[in-house]
Amino acid sequence: MNDALWRMTASAQAAAVRGGDVSAVELVDSHLERIAEVNPRVNAVTQLLAARAREAAARTDRDRAAGRDPGPLAGVPFTVKESTPIEGVPTTFGVERFRDLVASADAPPVARLRAAGAIPIGHSNMPTLVLAGMHTRSELFGDTVNPWDPGRTPGGTSGGDGVAVATGMAALGLGNDSGGSVRIPASFCGVAGLKPTAGRFPADHRVLGPDDPGPASQMLVTDGPLARTVADLRLAYEALAGTDPRDPRAVPVPAYGEPLPGPAAVAVVADPGGHGVHPAVREAVETAADALRDAGHDVREVADVPRLDEAVEVYGRITMTEFAPTWPAVRGLLGDGGDRYIGMAMERTRPATAAELVRLMGTWLGIRRSWAEFLDRYPLLLGPVFTEPPVAPGLESRDRAGHERVTAGMRLCTVTSFVGVPAVAVPTGLADGLPLGVQVVGRAFREDLCLDAARKIEERTGGVLTPVDPRRRAAAAPR
């Protein structure tokens, strides 16, 4: 049975440990064996915490034997993105210079998953400093490989977590998302991912020093889980939701809102902004729409989402304005070629003046209002995560055309992060051997509605595609 433990869902793993059918040590050892087998081929787990994970598992087993509640995620192994602190472990951001930046405490989401009984089993790879592009390649750890096809990117920036979960090296992954960084790797790797409402999960992004980041970083970045099933995603959501004194942004809103009178009305936009969508992605959105329609939802195609092009432009102006003063110093940390992605964005988007920034902040609120009004009419929105199937590694950094193609592909992720609403990415199946997925977007603090709809899509499309064994290819992945 030990060989099969890593194949079980997080929900089943926790139930087995809680019920005494499996020890937490056996569960962790099963995942460590899977990591030893698979990670050399995909390079997703960067800092393996084998001894620490076994010690935590032994404590879980002792607690259960003593009659203490081991928690709803008892013994479940999870990976943590290299940008999120684990106490006593370096938070490297994939940068050589930060190799010894040992965290003094767990980040709030790591602490909350631990409190629920889950066990961190390792850090996971990401693009250098979260800035080198969408593809998961870091200066310190190298490239992470998409297990479905080495010639396609696993996405990013939480790509290490996407691959670890997809291949069974961990039951859950903890990433973060400010424009698709959880949802894109979930979609490209065939797993589910949640970007919560801004303020739903507590966080503390003071990792590189005592100062808080600027307003864009404070309002856009949200930590979020990845899992192989929507039910597992829900378990992680329940553990992560809440408040923490380290994060005054976290709002004490109940994890589940008031029931709606009936199934939520769903707006469908397959091609946000009308900039084009791959036929396979359009078909995935249509398949998901049919699943929700069959489940009793009032599903309606609408012309578009509110103010998409304007939102993408304002997002770029605000973030580049905040980032510009530190760019000369940051550029030197990104390694050979690692500066190309942000460099092209800086060339395309000039920083705002003080007066322009004041106006842009007002526009940001106006766009959020437009979306609140839209979601008041349609509690749910169904659309693509990325408007193409998984693309080649490093496309966004190769040249200006590749940069624009990737920026356009993630546009619905960008705008939904900008307005701070929740979204769940869920697989719908395969096309030409590659996973495809959609995202369900909801009203602020109604992650529960998104999760409910995603579960219905999963049930009706057979969308659980993983765990998967990495595929081999003779030729090297293009760089």
C-alpha positions as CSV (number, residue, x, y, z in Angstrom):
1,M,0.0,0.0,0.0
2,N,2.9,2.4,0.7
3,D,3.8,2.6,-3.0
4,A,0.3,3.8,-3.7
5,L,0.0,6.4,-1.0
6,W,1.3,9.3,-3.1
7,R,-1.4,8.6,-5.7
8,M,-4.2,9.3,-3.2
9,T,-5.9,12.7,-3.1
10,A,-5.0,15.0,-0.2
11,S,-8.5,14.4,1.2
12,A,-8.0,10.6,1.1
13,Q,-4.5,10.9,2.6
14,A,-5.7,13.0,5.5
15,A,-8.6,10.7,6.1
16,A,-6.3,7.6,6.1
17,V,-4.0,9.3,8.7
18,R,-6.8,10.5,10.9
19,G,-8.4,7.1,10.8
20,G,-5.2,5.3,11.7
21,D,-5.2,3.3,8.4
22,V,-1.8,4.8,7.5
23,S,0.8,6.6,9.6
24,A,1.9,10.0,8.7
25,V,5.5,8.7,8.5
26,E,4.5,6.1,5.9
27,L,2.7,8.9,3.9
28,V,5.7,11.2,3.9
29,D,8.1,8.3,3.0
30,S,5.9,7.4,0.1
31,H,6.2,11.0,-1.3
32,L,9.9,11.1,-0.6
33,E,10.3,7.9,-2.7
34,R,8.3,9.5,-5.5
35,I,10.4,12.7,-5.3
36,A,13.6,10.6,-5.6
37,E,12.1,8.8,-8.7
38,V,10.6,11.8,-10.5
39,N,12.3,15.0,-9.5
40,P,15.6,14.4,-11.4
41,R,13.5,14.4,-14.6
42,V,11.4,17.5,-13.9
43,N,13.4,19.6,-11.4
44,A,10.4,21.0,-9.5
45,V,11.5,20.4,-5.9
46,T,14.5,22.6,-5.0
47,Q,15.2,22.2,-1.3
48,L,14.1,18.8,0.0
49,L,13.1,18.8,3.7
50,A,13.2,15.0,4.2
51,A,14.4,14.9,7.8
52,R,12.2,17.7,8.9
53,A,9.2,16.2,7.1
54,R,9.7,12.8,8.8
55,E,10.1,14.5,12.2
56,A,6.8,16.4,11.7
57,A,5.1,13.2,10.6
58,A,6.3,11.4,13.7
59,R,4.8,14.2,15.8
60,T,1.5,13.8,14.0
61,D,1.5,10.1,14.7
62,R,2.3,10.7,18.4
63,D,-0.5,13.3,18.6
64,R,-3.0,10.9,17.1
65,A,-1.9,8.0,19.4
66,A,-2.4,10.4,22.4
67,G,-5.9,11.2,21.3
68,R,-5.1,14.7,20.0
69,D,-6.8,15.9,16.8
70,P,-4.1,15.8,14.1
71,G,-6.0,18.3,12.0
72,P,-8.1,18.2,8.8
73,L,-4.9,17.9,6.6
74,A,-3.2,15.4,8.9
75,G,0.1,14.3,7.4
76,V,-0.5,15.7,3.9
77,P,2.8,16.8,2.3
78,F,2.9,20.1,0.5
79,T,5.5,22.1,-1.4
80,V,6.2,25.8,-0.9
81,K,7.3,28.3,-3.5
82,E,10.9,29.6,-3.1
83,S,9.6,33.1,-2.4
84,T,7.5,32.0,0.6
85,P,9.4,31.5,4.0
86,I,9.6,28.2,5.8
87,E,11.1,28.6,9.3
88,G,14.8,27.6,9.3
89,V,15.1,27.2,5.5
90,P,16.6,29.7,3.0
91,T,14.1,31.7,1.1
92,T,16.2,32.0,-2.1
93,F,13.8,33.5,-4.7
94,G,15.9,31.3,-7.0
95,V,18.8,33.8,-6.7
96,E,22.4,32.8,-5.9
97,R,22.9,35.9,-3.6
98,F,20.0,34.8,-1.4
99,R,21.1,31.1,-1.0
100,D,21.7,31.7,2.7
101,L,18.7,33.9,3.5
102,V,17.3,31.6,6.2
103,A,13.7,32.4,7.3
104,S,13.2,33.1,11.0
105,A,9.5,32.1,10.9
106,D,7.0,30.5,8.7
107,A,5.0,32.8,6.4
108,P,1.4,33.0,7.6
109,P,0.0,30.6,4.9
110,V,2.7,28.0,5.7
111,A,1.8,28.4,9.4
112,R,-1.9,27.9,8.7
113,L,-1.3,24.8,6.6
114,R,0.9,23.4,9.4
115,A,-1.8,24.2,12.0
116,A,-4.2,22.1,9.9
117,G,-1.8,19.2,10.0
118,A,-0.1,19.4,6.6
119,I,3.7,19.0,6.4
120,P,6.0,21.0,4.2
121,I,8.2,18.6,2.2
122,G,10.2,21.0,0.2
123,H,10.6,24.3,-1.5
124,S,9.6,24.5,-5.2
125,N,11.2,26.2,-8.2
126,M,10.1,29.5,-9.7
127,P,11.4,32.1,-12.2
128,T,14.3,34.1,-10.7
129,L,13.0,36.7,-8.3
130,V,9.5,36.0,-9.7
131,L,10.5,38.5,-12.4
132,A,12.4,36.5,-15.1
133,G,9.2,35.5,-17.0
134,M,6.3,33.1,-17.1
135,H,8.5,30.0,-17.5
136,T,9.9,28.4,-14.4
137,R,13.6,28.8,-14.7
138,S,15.8,30.2,-11.9
139,E,19.4,31.3,-11.8
140,L,20.0,29.0,-8.7
141,F,18.1,25.9,-9.7
142,G,17.6,25.9,-13.5
143,D,14.6,24.9,-15.6
144,T,11.5,23.0,-14.4
145,V,10.1,20.6,-17.0
146,N,6.4,20.2,-17.9
147,P,5.6,16.5,-17.2
148,W,3.2,16.4,-20.2
149,D,5.8,17.6,-22.7
150,P,9.3,18.8,-22.1
151,G,9.0,21.1,-25.1
152,R,6.2,23.1,-23.3
153,T,6.6,25.3,-20.3
154,P,4.9,24.3,-17.0
155,G,4.0,27.9,-16.6
156,G,4.8,30.2,-13.7
157,T,5.6,31.7,-11.6
158,S,4.4,28.9,-9.3
159,G,5.5,26.3,-11.8
160,G,7.4,24.1,-9.4
161,D,4.3,23.6,-7.3
162,G,2.2,22.8,-10.4
163,V,4.7,20.1,-11.5
164,A,5.2,18.7,-8.0
165,V,1.4,18.3,-7.5
166,A,0.8,17.0,-11.1
167,T,3.5,14.3,-10.7
168,G,2.5,13.1,-7.2
169,M,5.5,14.5,-5.4
170,A,3.2,16.5,-3.2
171,A,-0.5,16.4,-2.6
172,L,-0.7,20.2,-2.3
173,G,1.4,23.2,-3.5
174,L,1.5,26.7,-2.0
175,G,2.2,29.3,-4.6
176,N,1.2,32.9,-5.1
177,D,-0.6,34.9,-7.9
178,S,-0.5,38.5,-9.0
179,G,-1.6,38.0,-12.6
180,G,-1.9,34.2,-13.2
181,S,1.0,32.7,-11.3
182,V,-1.1,30.0,-9.7
183,R,-3.7,29.6,-12.4
184,I,-1.4,29.3,-15.4
185,P,0.8,26.5,-14.0
186,A,-2.3,24.7,-12.8
187,S,-3.8,24.9,-16.3
188,F,-0.5,24.0,-18.1
189,C,0.2,21.0,-15.7
190,G,-3.4,19.7,-15.5
191,V,-4.2,20.5,-11.9
192,A,-6.6,22.8,-10.0
193,G,-5.5,26.2,-8.5
194,L,-7.1,28.9,-6.5
195,K,-6.4,32.6,-6.5
196,P,-8.3,34.0,-3.6
197,T,-9.9,37.4,-3.1
198,A,-7.3,40.0,-2.0
199,G,-7.6,40.0,1.8
200,R,-8.9,36.4,2.1
201,F,-5.6,34.7,3.1
202,P,-3.1,36.4,5.5
203,A,0.4,36.9,4.2
204,D,3.6,38.8,5.1
205,H,5.7,39.8,2.1
206,R,8.5,41.5,4.2
207,V,10.9,38.8,3.1
208,L,14.0,40.7,2.0
209,G,14.0,43.3,4.8
210,P,11.8,45.0,7.4
211,D,10.0,47.3,5.0
212,D,6.6,46.5,3.4
213,P,6.4,46.5,-0.4
214,G,4.6,49.3,-2.4
215,P,0.9,49.5,-2.9
216,A,0.7,47.4,-6.1
217,S,2.6,44.6,-4.5
218,Q,0.5,44.8,-1.4
219,M,-2.8,44.7,-3.3
220,L,-2.0,42.4,-6.2
221,V,-0.1,39.4,-4.7
222,T,-2.2,36.7,-3.1
223,D,-1.0,33.3,-1.9
224,G,-3.0,30.4,-3.2
225,P,-3.0,26.6,-3.2
226,L,-2.7,24.0,-6.1
227,A,-4.2,20.5,-5.9
228,R,-5.1,17.6,-8.1
229,T,-8.9,17.9,-7.3
230,V,-11.3,20.7,-6.4
231,A,-12.2,18.9,-3.2
232,D,-8.5,19.0,-2.1
233,L,-8.4,22.7,-3.1
234,R,-11.4,23.3,-0.8
235,L,-9.7,21.7,2.1
236,A,-6.6,23.9,1.6
237,Y,-8.9,27.0,1.2
238,E,-10.6,26.3,4.5
239,A,-7.2,25.9,6.2
240,L,-5.8,29.1,4.7
241,A,-8.7,31.5,5.1
242,G,-8.7,33.7,8.2
243,T,-6.8,36.6,9.8
244,D,-3.3,37.1,11.3
245,P,-1.9,40.0,13.2
246,R,1.0,40.1,10.7
247,D,-1.4,41.0,7.9
248,P,-3.8,43.9,8.6
249,R,-5.2,43.4,5.1
250,A,-6.7,40.0,5.9
251,V,-10.5,40.4,6.4
252,P,-12.5,38.3,8.9
253,V,-15.1,37.3,6.4
254,P,-16.8,33.8,6.7
255,A,-15.3,31.2,4.4
256,Y,-18.8,30.4,3.1
257,G,-21.3,33.1,2.1
258,E,-25.1,33.2,2.2
259,P,-26.7,30.6,-0.2
260,L,-28.0,32.1,-3.4
261,P,-31.7,31.6,-4.3
262,G,-30.7,29.1,-6.9
263,P,-27.8,28.1,-9.1
264,A,-25.7,31.2,-9.9
265,A,-26.0,32.8,-13.2
266,V,-22.8,32.4,-15.2
267,A,-21.4,34.8,-17.8
268,V,-19.2,33.1,-20.5
269,V,-16.4,35.0,-22.3
270,A,-14.2,32.7,-24.4
271,D,-12.2,35.5,-26.0
272,P,-11.7,38.3,-23.4
273,G,-11.1,41.6,-25.2
274,G,-11.7,40.0,-28.6
275,H,-7.9,39.6,-29.2
276,G,-8.2,36.0,-30.4
277,V,-8.3,32.6,-28.7
278,H,-7.0,29.2,-29.8
279,P,-9.8,26.8,-31.0
280,A,-8.9,24.2,-28.4
281,V,-9.2,26.7,-25.7
282,R,-12.5,28.0,-27.0
283,E,-13.7,24.4,-27.0
284,A,-12.6,23.9,-23.4
285,V,-14.6,26.9,-22.4
286,E,-17.6,25.7,-24.3
287,T,-17.3,22.2,-22.7
288,A,-17.2,23.8,-19.2
289,A,-20.2,26.0,-20.1
290,D,-22.1,22.9,-21.1
291,A,-21.2,21.2,-17.8
292,L,-22.5,24.1,-15.8
293,R,-25.6,24.3,-18.0
294,D,-26.3,20.6,-17.4
295,A,-25.8,21.3,-13.6
296,G,-28.7,23.8,-13.7
297,H,-26.9,27.1,-14.0
298,D,-28.2,29.9,-16.2
299,V,-25.3,30.1,-18.6
300,R,-25.1,33.1,-20.9
301,E,-22.5,34.2,-23.4
302,V,-21.8,37.9,-23.0
303,A,-20.1,40.4,-25.2
304,D,-17.0,40.9,-23.0
305,V,-15.8,41.5,-19.5
306,P,-15.6,45.1,-18.2
307,R,-12.8,47.4,-19.4
308,L,-10.3,44.7,-20.1
309,D,-7.8,46.6,-22.3
310,E,-7.9,49.6,-19.9
311,A,-7.4,47.4,-16.9
312,V,-4.3,45.7,-18.5
313,E,-2.8,49.1,-19.4
314,V,-3.4,50.6,-15.9
315,Y,-2.1,47.4,-14.3
316,G,1.1,47.8,-16.3
317,R,1.5,51.5,-15.6
318,I,1.0,51.2,-11.8
319,T,3.3,48.2,-11.4
320,M,6.1,49.6,-13.7
321,T,5.9,52.9,-11.8
322,E,6.4,51.1,-8.5
323,F,9.1,48.9,-9.9
324,A,11.2,51.5,-11.8
325,P,13.2,53.0,-9.0
326,T,14.6,49.6,-8.0
327,W,15.1,48.3,-11.5
328,P,18.9,49.1,-11.8
329,A,19.6,47.1,-8.6
330,V,17.2,44.3,-9.3
331,R,18.4,43.9,-12.9
332,G,21.8,42.8,-11.6
333,L,20.3,40.0,-9.5
334,L,18.4,38.3,-12.4
335,G,21.4,36.6,-14.0
336,D,22.2,36.1,-17.7
337,G,19.1,36.9,-19.8
338,G,16.9,37.0,-16.7
339,D,16.2,40.7,-17.2
340,R,14.7,40.4,-20.6
341,Y,11.1,39.9,-19.6
342,I,10.8,42.9,-17.3
343,G,13.2,44.9,-19.5
344,M,10.8,44.6,-22.4
345,A,7.9,45.5,-20.2
346,M,9.8,48.6,-19.0
347,E,10.5,49.6,-22.6
348,R,6.8,49.3,-23.5
349,T,5.3,51.0,-20.4
350,R,6.8,54.2,-19.1
351,P,6.5,55.0,-15.4
352,A,3.8,57.5,-14.4
353,T,4.4,60.9,-12.9
354,A,3.1,61.6,-9.5
355,A,0.0,63.4,-10.9
356,E,-0.6,60.5,-13.4
357,L,-0.2,57.9,-10.6
358,V,-2.9,59.7,-8.5
359,R,-5.2,59.5,-11.5
360,L,-4.4,55.9,-12.2
361,M,-5.2,54.9,-8.6
362,G,-8.6,56.5,-9.1
363,T,-9.1,54.6,-12.4
364,W,-8.1,51.4,-10.6
365,L,-11.0,51.9,-8.2
366,G,-13.4,52.7,-11.1
367,I,-12.4,49.4,-12.8
368,R,-13.0,47.5,-9.6
369,R,-16.5,49.2,-9.4
370,S,-17.3,48.2,-13.0
371,W,-16.4,44.6,-12.1
372,A,-18.4,44.6,-8.9
373,E,-21.5,45.8,-10.9
374,F,-20.8,43.1,-13.6
375,L,-20.6,40.3,-10.9
376,D,-23.6,41.6,-9.1
377,R,-25.5,40.6,-12.3
378,Y,-23.5,37.5,-13.0
379,P,-22.2,36.0,-9.7
380,L,-19.8,33.8,-11.8
381,L,-17.7,34.3,-14.9
382,L,-16.3,31.5,-17.0
383,G,-13.4,32.1,-19.3
384,P,-9.9,30.8,-20.3
385,V,-6.9,30.8,-18.0
386,F,-4.6,31.3,-21.0
387,T,-5.9,31.8,-24.5
388,E,-3.5,29.2,-26.0
389,P,-2.4,25.7,-25.0
390,P,0.9,25.5,-23.1
391,V,3.6,27.3,-25.1
392,A,7.3,26.9,-25.5
393,P,9.6,27.6,-22.5
394,G,10.9,31.2,-22.4
395,L,8.7,32.4,-25.2
396,E,7.9,35.6,-23.3
397,S,11.6,36.5,-23.0
398,R,12.7,35.5,-26.5
399,D,11.7,38.7,-28.4
400,R,9.0,41.4,-28.5
401,A,6.5,39.3,-30.4
402,G,6.8,36.4,-27.9
403,H,6.5,38.9,-25.0
404,E,3.3,40.4,-26.5
405,R,1.8,36.9,-27.3
406,V,2.2,35.7,-23.7
407,T,1.0,39.0,-22.2
408,A,-2.1,38.7,-24.4
409,G,-2.6,35.1,-23.5
410,M,-2.8,35.7,-19.8
411,R,-5.0,38.8,-20.0
412,L,-8.0,37.5,-18.1
413,C,-5.7,36.4,-15.3
414,T,-4.2,39.9,-15.3
415,V,-7.5,41.8,-15.0
416,T,-9.0,39.5,-12.4
417,S,-5.9,40.0,-10.2
418,F,-6.1,43.7,-10.8
419,V,-9.7,43.9,-9.5
420,G,-9.0,41.5,-6.6
421,V,-11.7,38.9,-7.2
422,P,-11.3,35.1,-6.6
423,A,-10.8,32.6,-9.4
424,V,-10.4,28.8,-9.6
425,A,-8.6,27.1,-12.4
426,V,-9.8,23.6,-13.2
427,P,-8.8,21.1,-15.9
428,T,-11.3,20.1,-18.6
429,G,-9.3,17.4,-20.5
430,L,-6.6,17.0,-23.0
431,A,-6.0,18.3,-26.5
432,D,-3.2,16.8,-28.5
433,G,-1.8,15.3,-25.4
434,L,-1.7,18.5,-23.5
435,P,-3.9,19.6,-20.5
436,L,-6.4,22.4,-21.0
437,G,-8.3,24.2,-18.3
438,V,-10.7,27.1,-17.7
439,Q,-11.2,29.5,-14.8
440,V,-14.3,30.3,-12.8
441,V,-14.2,33.9,-11.5
442,G,-16.6,35.1,-8.7
443,R,-17.7,38.0,-6.6
444,A,-15.3,39.2,-3.9
445,F,-15.1,36.7,-1.0
446,R,-17.2,34.2,-2.8
447,E,-14.5,31.6,-3.3
448,D,-17.2,29.1,-2.3
449,L,-19.3,29.7,-5.4
450,C,-16.2,29.4,-7.6
451,L,-15.2,26.1,-5.9
452,D,-18.8,24.7,-6.3
453,A,-18.9,25.5,-10.0
454,A,-15.4,24.2,-10.6
455,R,-16.4,20.9,-8.9
456,K,-19.3,20.6,-11.2
457,I,-17.0,21.1,-14.2
458,E,-14.6,18.6,-12.9
459,E,-17.3,16.0,-12.3
460,R,-18.9,16.4,-15.8
461,T,-15.7,16.6,-17.8
462,G,-13.6,14.0,-16.0
463,G,-11.2,16.8,-15.5
464,V,-8.9,15.0,-12.9
465,L,-5.9,14.3,-15.1
466,T,-3.2,13.6,-12.6
467,P,-0.9,12.2,-11.1
468,V,1.0,11.7,-14.3
469,D,4.4,10.2,-15.0
470,P,6.8,12.6,-16.8
471,R,7.0,12.0,-20.5
472,R,10.4,11.6,-22.1
473,R,11.6,13.3,-25.3
474,A,14.9,12.7,-27.0
475,A,15.5,16.3,-28.1
476,A,16.2,18.9,-25.4
477,A,13.5,21.4,-24.6
478,P,13.9,24.7,-26.6
479,R,15.4,27.5,-24.6
